[in-house]
Amino acid sequence: MNLPLAYITGASSGIGQALALRFLRAGWRLALVARRSSEVQAWLDAQGIDAQRARVYGADVRDIPSITQAGRDCIAQLGLPDAVVANAGISVGMDTADIADLEVMRATFETNNLGMAASFQPFVQAMRQRGSGRLVGIASVAGIRGLPGHGAYCASKAAAIGYCESLRGECRASGVKVVTILPGYIDTPLTRGNPYSMPFLMPADDFADRAFAAIVAGSSYRVIPWQMGMVAKLLRLLPNAVFDRAFSGRGRKRRQHE
């Protein structure tokens, strides 16, 4: 019997790499997708993981022909995955007063939203026909309320949550599960440069354990760690005036030129 297969985008570092290791430990095969495919292959080689367990595909989620071709190649070479994890994402601060940052917003939405849909696209109909599978969107608790200086990122993650909810309804009758995962603060290269406090900061390996459990269970929506889910719900309930005052002096996410 073939081992189950996980297809993961943004696998070159951080959450994607931690999830890849967790799937491997559980006995899954991997199809790993990244722009920096040589770095992913070097990492696999250093871990002693051979081509029977993992294959690397070079693709950019912002390039629709590139990322959809990677998905079709995966199906042709390895078979239809049991789980597709749309993890690739970017997080950059922006200031709407600076016209250059409109391009930052474009890149953020192309990566975090269009890239997610394009990552899923090659697999949706085949999974529906099979009657099983997991489509996993990595969103963020930052999608629950907009934070100053985080306009592009917060908006993109809010859109990711809404998109996955829509897709979940579309796939429900087929047996395909859509899993929306909202990480809080996870210790990765992406977060280490944040110039503000990060409550409930979680090691990437611990996050991967909990995310893997949610994926296997087919959970529709999971905030990790759960404490950040409670914080986010409380923030959602705050009146706008109170919320705005509380976060007006908070550190801003670094912008591209910083």
C-alpha positions as CSV (number, residue, x, y, z in Angstrom):
1,M,0.0,0.0,0.0
2,N,1.4,3.4,-1.0
3,L,2.2,5.8,1.8
4,P,0.0,8.9,1.9
5,L,1.2,12.0,0.1
6,A,1.4,15.6,1.3
7,Y,2.0,18.5,-1.1
8,I,3.3,21.6,0.7
9,T,4.1,25.0,-0.8
10,G,6.5,27.4,0.8
11,A,8.6,24.5,2.0
12,S,12.0,26.2,2.1
13,S,11.9,27.4,5.8
14,G,9.8,28.1,8.8
15,I,6.3,26.6,9.1
16,G,6.5,24.8,5.8
17,Q,9.7,23.1,6.7
18,A,8.4,22.1,10.2
19,L,5.3,20.7,8.7
20,A,7.3,18.7,6.2
21,L,9.3,17.1,9.0
22,R,6.1,16.3,10.9
23,F,4.5,14.6,7.9
24,L,7.7,12.6,7.3
25,R,7.8,11.4,10.9
26,A,4.2,10.2,10.5
27,G,5.2,8.1,7.5
28,W,4.0,10.3,4.7
29,R,5.6,11.0,1.4
30,L,6.3,14.6,0.4
31,A,6.0,16.8,-2.6
32,L,7.6,20.1,-1.6
33,V,7.2,23.3,-3.6
34,A,9.4,26.4,-3.3
35,R,10.9,29.1,-5.4
36,R,14.3,28.2,-3.9
37,S,14.1,24.6,-4.8
38,S,17.8,24.0,-4.6
39,E,17.7,25.0,-0.9
40,V,14.9,22.6,-0.2
41,Q,16.8,19.8,-2.0
42,A,19.9,20.6,0.0
43,W,17.9,20.5,3.2
44,L,16.4,17.1,2.3
45,D,19.9,15.8,1.5
46,A,21.2,17.0,4.8
47,Q,18.4,15.2,6.6
48,G,19.2,12.0,4.7
49,I,15.7,11.9,3.0
50,D,15.8,10.1,-0.3
51,A,13.8,10.6,-3.5
52,Q,11.4,7.8,-2.6
53,R,10.1,9.8,0.3
54,A,10.3,13.4,-1.0
55,R,10.4,15.2,-4.3
56,V,11.0,18.9,-4.8
57,Y,9.2,21.1,-7.4
58,G,10.5,24.6,-8.2
59,A,7.6,27.0,-8.7
60,D,6.5,30.5,-7.7
61,V,2.9,30.7,-6.3
62,R,2.5,34.2,-7.9
63,D,3.1,32.7,-11.3
64,I,-0.1,30.8,-12.2
65,P,1.3,28.7,-15.0
66,S,4.3,27.8,-12.8
67,I,2.4,26.7,-9.7
68,T,-0.4,24.9,-11.5
69,Q,2.1,23.0,-13.6
70,A,3.9,21.9,-10.4
71,G,0.6,20.5,-9.2
72,R,-0.1,18.6,-12.4
73,D,3.5,17.3,-12.4
74,C,3.0,16.0,-8.9
75,I,-0.2,14.1,-9.8
76,A,1.5,12.6,-12.9
77,Q,4.6,11.6,-11.1
78,L,3.6,10.8,-7.5
79,G,-0.2,10.5,-7.7
80,L,-3.0,12.6,-6.2
81,P,-2.0,13.9,-2.8
82,D,-4.0,13.1,0.3
83,A,-3.3,16.6,1.7
84,V,-2.4,19.9,-0.1
85,V,-1.0,22.6,2.3
86,A,-1.0,26.1,0.8
87,N,1.6,27.5,3.1
88,A,3.6,29.9,1.0
89,G,3.2,33.5,2.2
90,I,4.9,36.8,2.7
91,S,4.6,39.3,5.5
92,V,5.8,42.9,4.9
93,G,4.7,46.2,6.5
94,M,3.1,48.9,4.4
95,D,2.2,52.6,4.6
96,T,-0.6,53.6,2.2
97,A,0.8,57.1,2.1
98,D,3.9,55.7,0.2
99,I,2.9,54.9,-3.4
100,A,5.7,52.3,-3.6
101,D,3.9,50.3,-0.9
102,L,1.0,49.7,-3.2
103,E,3.3,47.2,-5.0
104,V,3.9,45.6,-1.6
105,M,0.2,45.1,-1.3
106,R,-0.1,43.7,-4.8
107,A,2.7,41.2,-4.1
108,T,1.2,40.2,-0.7
109,F,-2.2,39.5,-2.2
110,E,-0.7,37.7,-5.2
111,T,1.3,35.4,-2.9
112,N,-1.1,34.9,0.1
113,N,-4.4,34.8,-1.8
114,L,-4.0,34.2,-5.5
115,G,-1.1,31.8,-4.7
116,M,-3.3,29.8,-2.3
117,A,-6.1,29.4,-4.9
118,A,-3.6,28.5,-7.6
119,S,-1.9,26.0,-5.3
120,F,-5.2,24.2,-4.8
121,Q,-6.5,24.4,-8.4
122,P,-4.9,21.3,-9.9
123,F,-6.2,19.1,-7.1
124,V,-9.8,20.2,-6.4
125,Q,-11.7,18.4,-9.1
126,A,-9.6,15.2,-8.8
127,M,-10.1,15.1,-5.0
128,R,-13.9,15.6,-5.5
129,Q,-14.0,12.7,-7.9
130,R,-12.0,10.5,-5.5
131,G,-14.2,11.6,-2.6
132,S,-11.5,12.4,-0.2
133,G,-8.5,14.8,0.6
134,R,-7.5,17.7,2.6
135,L,-7.1,21.2,1.3
136,V,-5.2,23.2,3.9
137,G,-5.0,27.0,3.9
138,I,-2.5,28.6,6.3
139,A,-4.0,31.9,7.3
140,S,-3.2,33.9,10.5
141,V,-4.8,35.3,13.6
142,A,-3.7,38.6,12.0
143,G,-6.7,38.1,9.7
144,I,-9.1,38.6,12.6
145,R,-8.4,42.4,13.2
146,G,-6.5,44.9,11.3
147,L,-3.3,46.1,13.0
148,P,-1.6,49.4,12.2
149,G,1.3,49.0,9.8
150,H,0.1,45.6,8.8
151,G,-2.6,46.6,6.3
152,A,-1.5,44.3,3.4
153,Y,-0.8,41.3,5.6
154,C,-3.9,41.5,7.8
155,A,-6.2,42.1,4.8
156,S,-4.6,39.2,2.9
157,K,-5.1,36.8,5.8
158,A,-8.7,37.9,6.3
159,A,-9.2,37.2,2.7
160,A,-7.6,33.8,3.1
161,I,-10.0,32.9,5.9
162,G,-13.0,34.0,3.8
163,Y,-11.7,32.1,0.7
164,C,-11.2,28.9,2.6
165,E,-14.7,29.1,4.2
166,S,-16.2,29.5,0.7
167,L,-14.2,26.6,-0.6
168,R,-15.2,24.5,2.3
169,G,-18.8,24.9,1.4
170,E,-18.1,24.1,-2.2
171,C,-16.3,20.8,-1.3
172,R,-18.5,19.7,1.6
173,A,-20.8,17.3,-0.4
174,S,-17.8,15.6,-2.0
175,G,-16.0,14.4,1.1
176,V,-13.1,16.7,0.6
177,K,-12.2,18.6,3.8
178,V,-11.0,22.2,3.7
179,V,-8.9,23.0,6.8
180,T,-8.2,26.6,7.8
181,I,-5.2,27.0,10.2
182,L,-4.6,30.3,11.9
183,P,-1.1,30.4,13.4
184,G,-0.4,32.9,16.2
185,Y,3.2,33.9,16.8
186,I,5.4,31.0,15.7
187,D,9.2,31.2,16.1
188,T,10.4,31.3,12.5
189,P,12.8,33.5,10.4
190,L,9.7,35.4,9.3
191,T,8.8,36.5,12.9
192,R,12.2,36.9,14.4
193,G,12.6,40.4,13.1
194,N,9.3,41.7,14.4
195,P,9.9,44.8,16.5
196,Y,7.1,44.2,19.0
197,S,6.2,41.7,21.7
198,M,4.8,38.3,20.5
199,P,2.6,36.7,23.2
200,F,2.4,32.9,23.4
201,L,5.3,32.6,21.0
202,M,5.4,28.9,20.0
203,P,8.3,26.8,18.6
204,A,7.7,25.8,15.0
205,D,7.9,22.1,15.8
206,D,5.2,22.4,18.4
207,F,3.0,24.3,15.9
208,A,3.6,21.5,13.3
209,D,2.5,18.8,15.8
210,R,-0.8,20.6,16.4
211,A,-1.4,21.6,12.8
212,F,-0.7,18.0,11.7
213,A,-3.3,16.7,14.2
214,A,-5.9,19.3,12.9
215,I,-5.2,18.3,9.3
216,V,-5.6,14.6,9.9
217,A,-8.8,15.2,11.8
218,G,-10.2,17.4,9.0
219,S,-10.9,20.3,11.4
220,S,-12.5,23.1,9.6
221,Y,-10.9,25.9,11.6
222,R,-8.0,25.8,14.1
223,V,-6.1,28.6,15.8
224,I,-2.6,27.6,17.1
225,P,-1.8,28.1,19.9
226,W,-5.4,28.1,21.3
227,Q,-4.5,31.0,23.6
228,M,-4.1,33.3,20.6
229,G,-7.6,32.3,19.5
230,M,-9.0,33.5,22.8
231,V,-7.0,36.8,22.5
232,A,-8.3,37.3,19.0
233,K,-11.9,36.7,19.9
234,L,-11.6,39.2,22.8
235,L,-10.0,41.8,20.4
236,R,-12.8,41.3,18.0
237,L,-15.3,42.2,20.7
238,L,-13.5,45.4,21.7
239,P,-15.2,48.6,20.6
240,N,-13.3,50.3,17.8
241,A,-12.4,53.3,19.9
242,V,-10.8,51.0,22.6
243,F,-9.1,48.8,20.1
244,D,-7.6,51.8,18.2
245,R,-6.3,53.4,21.3
246,A,-4.8,50.2,22.6
247,F,-2.8,49.5,19.4
248,S,-2.0,53.1,18.2
249,G,1.5,53.0,19.7
250,R,2.3,49.4,18.9
251,G,5.4,48.6,16.9
252,R,4.9,48.4,13.2
253,K,5.9,45.5,10.9
254,R,9.1,46.3,9.0
255,R,8.5,47.7,5.5
256,Q,10.3,46.3,2.5
257,H,13.1,49.0,2.4
258,E,13.7,48.6,6.1
